[in-house]
């Protein structure tokens, strides 16, 4: 989530104020809550009774707060292209993602976050089910803010070896599927590719076992390892 304009006025809004997610549900990314012991106790009292529709805080909070105040979506603009979006709507969203000075107050990044991608392009393009969240314009907006940060803060955006391996795995799958957007063909120039963040820096070796059970902490990973790493990311 990227705050592009001052949102102090939200403190004047009543509880619960939020933007819509879809239909009657609100998105909990940006919401106004009045902290109190009674509110905390309310949320804790039902935590073992209420089932979140999405397994997270948003699903739970929507069950607890069925009545809420709607604020304009520019206050929490979702980086998402709905399946039914007309070309004009997609163009409007893309324009809003990159407007400088900004029109949006908060840009909410869905899918793979820009700090977990290489800066060269939005890595959501390389995952079929995440392409609805892909926008190179929104991606560049985040990196513009990143580059304005002090260097001692930028180091927190370095990539771990496991994430580099995941990005290469996704790129290989996009190449195998010959995704028509063609982002998997782009040569990676992001300096973080060659920057070692931890003791273990041989991320390419992870790909030989990427589909093995418990190789990563993602227990849902059921992909098979590639027979050979024909095009390592560092050579693209």
Buried (B, 14 or more C-beta within 10 A) or exposed (E): EBEBEEEEEBEEBEBBBBBBBEEEBBBBBBBBBEEEEEBEEEBEEEEEEBEBEEEEEBBBBBBBBEEBEEBEBBBBBBBBBEEEBEEEEEEEBBEBBBEEEBEBBBBBBBBBBBBBBBBBBBBBBBBEEBBBBBBBBBBBBBBEEBEEEEEEEBEEBBBBBBBBBBBBBBBBBBBEEEBEBEBBEEEBEBEBBEEBBEEEBEBBEBBBEBBEEEBBEEEEBEEEBBEEBEEEBEEB
